[in-house]
Amino acid sequence: MTTGTDRPEGTDRWRPGDHVLWRYRANGGPGFHICRPVTVVRDTPELLAVWMAPGTECVRPELADGTPVHLEPLATRYTKPRVTVRTQWLGAGVLKLARPGEPWSVWLFWERGWRFKNWYVNLEEPRSRWSGGVDSEDHFLDIAVYPDHSWEWRDEDEFAQAQQAGLLTGEQAAGVREAGRRATALIREWGPPFSENWVSWRPDPRWRVPRLPPDWAKLPQGWDRSGPAMAPSPEAPMAP
């Protein structure tokens, strides 16, 4: 894993309605294996909020034999060869909230008709920001949080298997667990963003669905295949 920052000095803020990319590097491998075009909702020094609309064309990993990753038995899920494929986000949209330096992002899920379902705390590397979006690396372990303030760990089996497959060292896994403890403390306190009114938020009906650009996997300036070699250079944000 590498480390990053959400706001390299001098990087411009995005405006509501701008289109950017939310990407994840492949665990234990080069390049990116997840890419989601999103629309900026809010971008301040305290918070980046983005909206992934229904029907958005995304990139996700798939096993080389065509098996969806979640259908592969756990014992071989992280050892078989993978490829990246283009697909569409078929569910309702997702609102993603990320605060600088936090090793997680909080996602809000709704059912059709805007019936709120749950929050989802995605434990991940603090996002590295570049001109066209933010990049991170998923840490396998997650937390589901429900409207009654109850919560539960998710994907603990995948977290354990990732360690067994060598995708996380013992030290890294301990760091992820510590991040999870910090996140659950925030949930128990019902601090932000859970205490804020994001459940009632709705996207601007004038926003169009972002497109997946042909160069979705490009490396930010100053980066190499193993992660950021130095802080990305300031550039203009992608236009919507």
Secondary structure, 3 states (H helix, E strand, C coil): CCCCCCCCCCCCCCCCCCEEEEEEECCCCCCEEEEEEEEEEEECCCCEEEEECCCCEEEEEEECCCCCHHHCCHHHCCCCCEEEEEEECCCCCEEEEECCCCCEEEEEEEECCCEEEEEEEEEECCCEEECCEEEECEEEEEEEECCCCCEEEECHHHHHHHHHCCCCCHHHHHHHHHHHHHHHHHHHHCCCCCCCCHHHCCCCCCCCCCCCCCCCCCCCCCEECCEECCCCCCCCCCCC
